[in-house]
Amino acid sequence: MKLLSAVLLILVAAVSGFSQVTTQVATGTPPFASLGGGPFDTLNLGNLNVHFSIPVIHKAGRNCLARRSG
């Protein structure tokens, strides 16, 4: 029973690890795209996808990430 559980665990880990490597998602803007919009949003004119840019000013937490202007 323990051997079957170990083999099943290894098989599941191998399949999930393999699936993460083969698929790649393109993020951001393509290098040679026609883009429009303003300082807040970017519109891809080829497929009409919209990318909103919202800067994080302050995030309170353990490391206290902060972006200060100036």
URFEN-V505301 format. One record per run of one state. SS is the DSSP state (A for helix, B for strand, O for the rest). FROM is the first residue (numbers start at 1). TO is the last residue. If there is no record, write none. Layout:
# URFEN-V505301
SS | FROM | TO
SS | FROM | TO
This chain:
# URFEN-V505301
O | 1 | 1
A | 2 | 22
O | 23 | 34
B | 35 | 37
O | 38 | 40
B | 41 | 44
O | 45 | 49
B | 50 | 52
O | 53 | 57
B | 58 | 59
O | 60 | 64
B | 65 | 66
O | 67 | 70
